[in-house]
Amino acid sequence: MNRQIQNILSLMYPFFPFLAWIAHFAGDKPVTFYFNILALPLAIYFLVSSKRKLPAYLICFMLFVFYHLASSFINHTIPDNQNPAFFILYDYNVFAFAMFVVIENTDFDVAFIEKMNRNIFYIIVISLLVSILQMQNPNFFFNPRVLMDNPEEFGEVEIRNASIYSWYTANSGGITFPILISFALNYFEAQKSRFMFIVLAGILVSFLTKARYVMISAILVFSQLFISKGKSFTKLISLAFIFAAGIALFVFIADQVGYDLQKVISSRILEEDSDMESAKARVVSYEVFMKVFPQHPWLGVGPATGKDVVELLGGGIPLIHVGYLSYLYFYGLVGCLFLFLSLFFLLRDGWRVGKKWGFWGSFYGLITFCVANATFVYFNFAEMGIVLCVIYQRFYKTYEPEESELEDTPATTS
């Protein structure tokens, strides 16, 4: 079964955006529904039959998922027209939990990781090509449901460039793509041509999203190259030159296709046209949180924004627009304790893997996830990037190289 699971995972990841695209046309249910039908029975089988001890992050996340479902039923936040069983199968927290259980009961080999590395590079190439095409035609390979569900961000006034990722969720690219870049930087630094391409792709795709948190995430994952130990002054100068060349090439490409960089900088980064509307929304979110959180500090109100909070927010974005505060409002201190502990243990595992094997991709990828949720509400552990972090950390935590492999670990090969 171990080999079969590896084969299935190598098809699912990192090709998940295309599977979500297929699911969009296969029926009216999200891709999580189809994969939960497959993953949940397997996860239950492992939980019942396996003698392996669950890692700390997974125990905490399991408790959060149970808490999340209980809170949804008790506080009646399930849509009235939705079957409760379907609600569970739709839920991305359930999907993430099932995938983590399967991953933690799978032994990944070097061949699988090398294949995954190549596929991640291919997906980065495709992401860049689609982003360039979307510079000319924003609707190219773009999920129309995202356009309908998020008119304030993806409507006619401002169409964000989501590359290939909009078929899962509106924010998938912003979470997953920086993590893919973080992985690729670790594996392809020794290959100059691929490395320069990865830098260019990271700069261009992240900037084209028009989302500041994605740009910040890109800076964070690139920073690992400059702050890691063992790099000579010459090496650092070379890296700086590569980034300067990448930015210059990006500006040249934008000019050739008629892309207005100045408009993006003024409207999205500096918010000159909106009078800092985004920043003000977060200040309002903090003020509203301080009013409503003391009413239900321990157990929260359930995963849905109440009408009273929507009114207090003043007709803007209808939720507390800071991820940590929003989840404290939804789940209270008890529920968030499970979630935040799970994230802490994942970061701890990523740090230990980096210290031992020199693979910092998962750690920096998870850091971007933490930073992103300071500016929006999206603790979705089922994102492709997060699942990949767990796969790689599982591999390195169990990796035992033979003597001939000690000088050539997977973190330095492709």
Secondary structure, DSSP 8 states (H G I E B T S, - for coil): -HHHHHHHHHHHSS-HHHHHHHHHHH-SS-HHHHHHHHHHHHHHHHHHH------HHHHHHHHHHHHHHHHHHHTT-S-TTS-HHHHHHH-HHHHHHHHHHHHHT----HHHHHHHHHHHHHHHHHHHHHHHHHHH-TTTT--HHHHHH-HHHHSSS-----TT-TTT-TTHHHHHHHHHHHHHHHHHTTSHHHHHHHHHHHHHHHHHTT-HHHHHHHHHHHHHHHHSTT--HHHHHHHHHHHHHHHHHHHHHHHHTT--HHHHIIIIIS-TTTTSHHHHHHHHHHHHHHHHGGGSTTT-S-SS--HHHHHHHTSSSSS-SSHHHHHHHHHHHHHHHHHHHHHHHHHHHHHHHHHHHS--HHHHHHHHHHHHTTTS----TTSHHHHHHHHHHHHHHH----GGGTTS-GGG--
